[in-house]
Amino acid sequence: MKKHDPRHGHLAEVWGDTVDLRHLAWSIAIGLVVSLACFLLASHLLADRVGSAALARAYAMLAGLAGCVLSGVICGALFPPKREVVEDGAADPSWRQEVLNELAAQSGGLGAVAELPPSVVSELKALHLYELFANFQPTVPDAAVASSGTAPSARAKEPGMSQVALPTTEE
């Protein structure tokens, strides 16, 4: 567990997520009370109704697990997330090109934006990513061009499509 900025002394990082330590303590207490209450109540109710004590205990444990889920829902409603997502507009766009090149290199490639359903196109536009995919031209590193024997001008110019020349074996 790593403490955050001193001005936010009640925040900590747990398992890669930012939490409020007071809310974490309350969540543990709520989880303990709700799950234990469900277990004990089910254990008491099922003791007389089920023929086997082991079966009654197994069902009570199942009720305790349901109590854990219920306490998770309660805590989720009581304590909102503490994340602050800040988007910096000054990011270097070259990493986007690298990611798109990696995606295009995978089997299946990227395909064409024209083939996407309208709902996906509208979502891409809402996220300001449509132009990025529509204008994508795969870049081939010089080493790959040299090994393929294909000059950059001989590669396909169609957007979103590329041809890869496979090396031939000469006998």
N, C-alpha and C positions, 0 to 999 in steps of 0.2 A: 504494500500500500504506500503510495507516494503522495506527500502533501503538495498542494498547489500553492499559488501565490499567497503570501502572508495576509494580504488585505481580504482574501477569501478564506480565512482560517478554518471555516467549517466545511470546506470542500476538500475532497481527496480523490485519488485515482485508484479504483479497485477493478482489477481484471480488465484494464484498458478503457474503463468508462469513468466519467466524472460523477461523483455522488456527494450529496450533502450528508455529513456524518450524523447529524441529528435525525434526518429522515431515514437513514440506514438503520439506526438504532430503533426507531419506531417501527420500521418494517419488520425487523427481526422479532420484536415483541409482539406485533400483530400476528405474524406468521406462527409464532410459538403458541399464542393463545388460541387462535382459530383452529389450527390443525390439531392441537392437543384436545381442544373441546370437542371437535368432530370425532376424534378417535375414542375418547372416553364416553361420549354420548352413545356412539354406535356400539361400543363394547358393552355398555350397560343394557341397551335395548336388545341386543342380539344374544346375550348370555342365556336368557330364558327361552328364546324363540328358535334357536338353532340347536340341533341334536348334539353336535360335536363342539367341544370348547375350542379346539384348534381351528375349526371352520369359522366359528364366531370371531376369533381373534384375527383371522385372515381378512374377513369382511370389515372388521373394525379398522384394520390397517389400511384397507382400501378407502374407507371413509376418511381416514387421516390424510391420505394423499389428496383426496378431493378437497379437504380443508386447506391443504397447501396451495392448490390451484385457486381456491376462493380467496385466500389471503393475498395471493399475487394480484388478483383482480382488484381487490380492495386497495392495496397499496399503490397500484398503478393509477387508480382514480384519485387517491388522496395526494400523491406526490408526483408532480409533473417532472419531465426530464430537465436536467440541468445543462444540457448542451447548448453552446452558442456557436452556430455555424456562421462564419464570416467569410464571405467570398471576396478575394482581392482581385480586382480587375487588372492588376499589373503583372499577372503571371506570364511566364515565358511560354509562347504558343508552340515551341518546338517539341515539347513533350507530347502534345496532342498528335503531331505528325508521327512520332515514334510509336505511339500506341496504335494508331490507325495502320501503320505498316505492319506491326505485329499481328493485328487482327486479320489483315489481308493475307498474311503469310500462312495463317492457319487453314486447315482443310475447309473447304466451302467458301473461303474468302468473305468479302464484305457484301458482294452483290451490288445491285443498283437501287438507288433511292426511289426510282420510278416504280419498282416492284412492291414497295411497302404499302400496307393498307392505310387508308386515310387517318385512322385513329393514331397510328404510329407517327405519321407525318406531322399531325397536329401536335403531338407530344414533343417531337424533336424540335418543332418551331417554338413551342412554349419554353423549352429549355435552351433555346438559342444554339442548337446543335445541327439544325438542318443544313445550313450553308456549309458547315464543316464537312459533313458527309457528302453533300452534293458536289462540292468542289474538290473532293479528295483525288489526288493523283499519286499513285504509289511510287515511292522512290526506291530505286534499287541501288544498293551500295556498289562502289566501283569494283570491289573484289568479286562480287557476284556477276557483274557484267563481263569482267575479264575472264572469269572461269567459264562462262556460258558461250563466249565467242560471239555474242550479239552486241552490236553497237547500240547505244541509247536511242539513236534515231530509228532503228529497225524495230523497236518495241512498239506494242500496241498503244495507240493514242486515245482510244475510247475511254471515257471517264469510268472509273471503277473497275476497269478490266485491265489485265496485264497478261502477257505471254511470257512463259519461262522456257528458254531453250535448254533442252537436256543435253549433256555431253554425249557425244557419240563414241563408240569404241571402234577403233580402226584395227584391222587385222594385218 
